[in-house]
Amino acid sequence: MPTRPTGMIWWIVRPQLKRFVLGVLIFIGMSAVWMSLPAIVAEIIDSVTETRSLNEALPWLVALMACTVVGPLLFITGYRILFVAESRARVRIVELMSDHLERVGTGVRSKVSAGEMVNLSTDDNRKAAQLLFELGFGAFNAAAFGYGVFMLWRIDWFLGLATGVGMFLIGTCIGPVLERLHRRQTAYRAQTAEVTGQAADIAGGLRILRGIGGESQFERRYAEASLLLRDTGYRLGRADSWLRGIEGSLPFALAAAVTWLAARQAVQGNLTVGEVTAVFGYNMLLANFLGFVVGIAKNWIEAMVSARRLSSFFATRDPLPAEGAGIGRGALVDPLTGLVVEEGSGLTVVVSDDGDAAKAALARIAFRSDSEATWGETRLRDLDRGVIRDRVLLLEEDYLFRETLRGSLRADDDEAALTALRTASAEDVYTSLGSDLDAVVDDAGRNLSGGQRQRLRLARALAAEPEYLLAAEATSAVDAPTEARIAQGVSEARRGRTTVVISSSPLWLTRSDRVVWFDGGKVRAAGTVAELAENPEFRTLTSRAG
């Protein structure tokens, strides 16, 4: 994947290169047709004024009619070809973004915010792909500009030189404004992502925010970020207004000046009336084309900003090593903490004075982060990652996408889905959705309570029936009676397999086959709950939880 903006642009253009070149060639042909119009009109005027008859002007009138037919046809054809190229490029970017997300996974989460992802897949995608059309239209304008200056040079070399130099000086004036516009466009784009991310966070956690009284704090933060974005937008607007002002004034002032020079030449008898008309026509067309060029330059800046953001996204890498080969056998071991999870060991409860240390240990033996963790005698990094993910499931605050209840559970059949819900004591999730597995769970589970979302995640993990189920967040959001039912259900349903739950609750400990005690971020002891209960420090830790 390209990691530089220019490489990103080429990466977008390359698959559509043949279509792009064809569209450019058609647009260049159209420029020749359009820029021939002033010369044809000049010939018609001179023929009529010299002969006082339309007979000499008839061939030029036919040519004029042909241009009015051929020009639009070429424009429509070229426009359609480049628009198709742009649309296919947009689809390709989205498809490859999806592939990259699937391949990199958690490598994106820590580097790209939710708001940034929204902007990347919509606004940045559009602006980067639109560059295909802008480059084609730019080639049309460049060809038209060159052809127009050449035709002016044929009429009078001084007028051609004056037009060319004048357009160059106008471009010199526009350069600094474009640079300022680029800087402000970059700042505006970054702040837009931040505000979008805040809005997504607020929408996703609105119910929780209301529950803890945090609405006003987030509203204040969002208002401050919005005001900052507004001020940046005003600065961007000022730079853009200067650009539009130059674009709308200087080229037409140049056209007026060159036409005045042509009129003086006509008074002296050096130019005909038709040639003066042609000079005026060419200058007006060139003034319009310069405006188009300014617009293209502005869009180029926006596209480069978007390409830079896209290339940064594609530069993210999976923090885990490349996939290995082989299948793990034996115990899962985390050497950093001394945690050992035996195969088929039933329910293991991890009691820890530092929940983060225990969660990190589970993440390592589930291969969610790179480490020296092993499966039997083999390091996890040397095993097939897909096999590890199929056999070892780490239950965290996994995201709930908008999906039917059946789709969220991903069970083999309806009976397995209902069994998983009963085991997780999540029957109320089923009944609250009308006792219908085809009922929809909203995005992020917004139509469920916090406890229901947690139990639905647990039911989904149970329905997958992994060999190893590691639960970092199992019952922290439920009451004691519900926790007792879940502990009983999980221990019975997964007897003969391996389940690890982080909890200091006596409700889990009484159902455990084995207990691992973390102290100071490392395993201090392991055994049955009765054996560890002989230690007063352990009793104190678990009594606080009870």
FENJO-V794383 format. One record per residue. N is the residue number from 1. PHI is phi as a letter, one per 40 degrees, with the letter a starting at -180 (none if undefined). Layout:
BEGIN
n->(N,N)
phi->(PHI,PHI)
END
This chain:
BEGIN
n->(1,2,3,4,5,6,7,8,9,10,11,12,13,14,15,16,17,18,19,20,21,22,23,24,25,26,27,28,29,30,31,32,33,34,35,36,37,38,39,40,41,42,43,44,45,46,47,48,49,50,51,52,53,54,55,56,57,58,59,60,61,62,63,64,65,66,67,68,69,70,71,72,73,74,75,76,77,78,79,80,81,82,83,84,85,86,87,88,89,90,91,92,93,94,95,96,97,98,99,100,101,102,103,104,105,106,107,108,109,110,111,112,113,114,115,116,117,118,119,120,121,122,123,124,125,126,127,128,129,130,131,132,133,134,135,136,137,138,139,140,141,142,143,144,145,146,147,148,149,150,151,152,153,154,155,156,157,158,159,160,161,162,163,164,165,166,167,168,169,170,171,172,173,174,175,176,177,178,179,180,181,182,183,184,185,186,187,188,189,190,191,192,193,194,195,196,197,198,199,200,201,202,203,204,205,206,207,208,209,210,211,212,213,214,215,216,217,218,219,220,221,222,223,224,225,226,227,228,229,230,231,232,233,234,235,236,237,238,239,240,241,242,243,244,245,246,247,248,249,250,251,252,253,254,255,256,257,258,259,260,261,262,263,264,265,266,267,268,269,270,271,272,273,274,275,276,277,278,279,280,281,282,283,284,285,286,287,288,289,290,291,292,293,294,295,296,297,298,299,300,301,302,303,304,305,306,307,308,309,310,311,312,313,314,315,316,317,318,319,320,321,322,323,324,325,326,327,328,329,330,331,332,333,334,335,336,337,338,339,340,341,342,343,344,345,346,347,348,349,350,351,352,353,354,355,356,357,358,359,360,361,362,363,364,365,366,367,368,369,370,371,372,373,374,375,376,377,378,379,380,381,382,383,384,385,386,387,388,389,390,391,392,393,394,395,396,397,398,399,400,401,402,403,404,405,406,407,408,409,410,411,412,413,414,415,416,417,418,419,420,421,422,423,424,425,426,427,428,429,430,431,432,433,434,435,436,437,438,439,440,441,442,443,444,445,446,447,448,449,450,451,452,453,454,455,456,457,458,459,460,461,462,463,464,465,466,467,468,469,470,471,472,473,474,475,476,477,478,479,480,481,482,483,484,485,486,487,488,489,490,491,492,493,494,495,496,497,498,499,500,501,502,503,504,505,506,507,508,509,510,511,512,513,514,515,516,517,518,519,520,521,522,523,524,525,526,527,528,529,530,531,532,533,534,535,536,537,538,539,540,541,542,543,544,545,546)
phi->(none,c,b,b,d,c,c,c,c,c,c,c,c,d,c,b,c,c,c,c,c,c,c,c,c,c,c,c,c,c,c,c,c,c,c,c,d,d,c,c,c,c,c,c,c,c,c,c,c,c,b,f,a,c,c,c,c,d,d,c,c,c,c,c,c,c,c,c,c,c,d,c,c,c,c,c,c,c,c,c,c,c,c,c,c,c,c,c,c,c,c,c,c,c,c,c,c,c,c,c,c,c,c,c,g,c,c,c,d,c,b,b,c,c,c,c,c,c,c,c,c,b,c,c,d,c,c,c,c,c,c,d,c,c,c,c,c,c,c,c,c,c,c,c,c,c,c,c,c,c,c,c,c,c,c,a,c,c,c,c,c,c,c,c,c,c,c,c,c,c,c,c,c,c,d,c,c,c,c,c,c,c,c,c,c,c,c,c,c,c,c,c,c,c,c,c,c,c,c,c,c,c,c,c,b,c,c,c,d,c,c,b,g,c,c,c,c,c,c,c,c,c,c,c,c,c,c,c,c,c,c,c,c,c,c,c,c,c,c,c,c,c,c,c,c,c,c,c,b,c,c,c,c,c,c,c,c,c,c,c,c,c,c,c,c,c,c,c,g,c,b,c,c,c,c,c,c,c,d,c,c,c,c,c,c,c,c,c,c,c,c,c,c,c,c,c,c,c,c,c,c,c,c,c,c,c,c,c,c,c,c,c,c,c,c,c,b,c,c,c,c,c,c,b,b,h,b,c,b,g,c,c,b,b,c,c,b,g,c,b,b,c,c,g,c,g,c,b,b,c,b,a,c,b,c,c,c,c,c,c,c,c,c,c,c,c,g,c,a,c,a,c,d,b,b,g,c,b,c,d,c,c,b,c,c,c,c,c,c,c,c,b,b,b,c,b,c,c,c,b,c,c,a,c,c,c,c,c,c,f,c,c,a,c,c,c,c,c,c,c,c,c,c,c,f,b,c,c,c,c,c,c,b,g,f,b,c,c,c,c,c,c,d,g,g,c,c,b,c,c,c,c,c,c,c,c,c,c,c,c,c,c,c,c,f,c,c,b,b,b,b,c,b,b,b,c,b,b,c,c,d,c,c,c,c,c,d,c,c,c,c,c,c,b,c,g,b,b,b,b,b,c,a,b,c,d,c,c,c,c,c,c,c,a,b,b,b,c,a,g,g,b,c,c,a,a,i,c,c,c,c,c,c,c,c,c,c,c,c,c,c,c,c,c,c,c)
END
